[in-house]
Amino acid sequence: MRTIKRVCLIPTYSGVGGPASFQMRFTREAARQGVEVCTDLDDRPFDAVLVVGGTRQLGKLWQVRQSGVPIIQRLDGFNWMHRAAKASLPYRLRAEFRNLILRVIRRRMAARIVYQSEFVVRRWEQVFGRLDTPHEVIHNGIDLAQFSPEGPHERPAERFRIMLLEGTFHGGFDFGLRLGLDLAAELAETHGLNIEVMAAGQISPKLVAKWDAYSRVPVTWLGVVDRAAIPDLHRSAHLYFSGELHPACPNAVIEALACGLPVAAFDTGALPEIVTGDAGRVVPYGADSWRLEMPDIPALARAAAEILGDQPRFRLAARQRAEAGFDIRHTVSRYLEAIARA
């Protein structure tokens, strides 16, 4: 394998989503492992380009490829929610344009592909076909010292708190919010538990009003939260509900596990790969999730009630799962090995 000293990481992301988190963590850990990261295709020389998803700089990327510098593409899922949720025309056009960029880089430019999960591999190959391009699966990683059960929290003793955390609840992603509120109501009304929901993520006042009126349990709306506050929030809850359908490899789930917060979810996307053993419970969806049909909420509530009934066992197993599979040091080492092989 080649020796890698400098990698160009594109595009540059901002905000609270998974790509921005990956960029920040990769850059920091790569530096610890002796690899410099730049974020400009004009800032040469570099030994390789790591494209996180896609980029509109296709012309420059093609020039880099023609110069002999290998391009590695990190792929998660492609956009699909806009079709099932009947989003607006501008939103649909943007989503399909992003899909096209991902496909062009995957098929025409990438010397190697890193998929975020086995689910992502299967989905890309089912919809867009298999490629001869070498690939591997590398799950996301996090800083296990930053995300830890040790630290301050305000976990209530008189009631159970369900945590929902997403980058955004817009663009059809409030469907997962609805499922979380339905789960909370089922736990309260059928299982007799004192339940509250804490929701963090970008959401408009209009949607807050809509879902406040819908919910049958108390909801605290946190809006967009600072990354530094997330460990405290996870430690202050009893259960994390992952409402995103067919996630590629959700950072929020991994962060919750690392904080000792067990996860309840439906068996879509990469969740069965991530939430294993007593780290939580993943149950059959029970309907067509690709069409946003309503799932089996009672089955999910039974699983969640099991977790809430034995917090010490599930909280310990959640942390152990994170330690075994999602250490950022190991994740970045594997990325650098993949880049060196490209």
Stockholm file with secondary structure:
# STOCKHOLM 1.0

chainA/1-342         MRTIKRVCLIPTYSGVGGPASFQMRFTREAARQGVEVCTDLDDRPFDAVLVVGGTRQLGKLWQVRQSGVPIIQRLDGFNWMHRAAKASLPYRLRAEFRNLILRVIRRRMAARIVYQSEFVVRRWEQVFGRLDTPHEVIHNGIDLAQFSPEGPHERPAERFRIMLLEGTFHGGFDFGLRLGLDLAAELAETHGLNIEVMAAGQISPKLVAKWDAYSRVPVTWLGVVDRAAIPDLHRSAHLYFSGELHPACPNAVIEALACGLPVAAFDTGALPEIVTGDAGRVVPYGADSWRLEMPDIPALARAAAEILGDQPRFRLAARQRAEAGFDIRHTVSRYLEAIARA
#=GR chainA/1-342 SS CCCCCEEEEESCCCSSSHHHHHHHHHHHHHHHTTCEEECCTTSCCCSEEEEESCCSCHHHHHHHHHTTCCEEEEECCCCCHHHHTTCCHHHHHHHHHHHHHHHHIIIIICSEEEESSHHHHHHHHHHHCCCSSCEEECCCCBCTTTSCSCSCCCCCSSSEEEEEEEEESCTTTHHHHHHHHHHHHHHHHTSCCCEEEEEEEECCHHHHHHHHHHCSSCEEEEESCCGGGHHHHHHTCSEEECCCSSCSSCHHHHHHHHTTCCEEEESCTTHHHHSCGGGEEEECCCSCGGGTCCCCHHHHHHHHHHHHHTHHHHHHHHHHHHHHHCBHHHHHHHHHHHHHHC
#=GC SS_cons         CCCCCEEEEESCCCSSSHHHHHHHHHHHHHHHTTCEEECCTTSCCCSEEEEESCCSCHHHHHHHHHTTCCEEEEECCCCCHHHHTTCCHHHHHHHHHHHHHHHHIIIIICSEEEESSHHHHHHHHHHHCCCSSCEEECCCCBCTTTSCSCSCCCCCSSSEEEEEEEEESCTTTHHHHHHHHHHHHHHHHTSCCCEEEEEEEECCHHHHHHHHHHCSSCEEEEESCCGGGHHHHHHTCSEEECCCSSCSSCHHHHHHHHTTCCEEEESCTTHHHHSCGGGEEEECCCSCGGGTCCCCHHHHHHHHHHHHHTHHHHHHHHHHHHHHHCBHHHHHHHHHHHHHHC
//
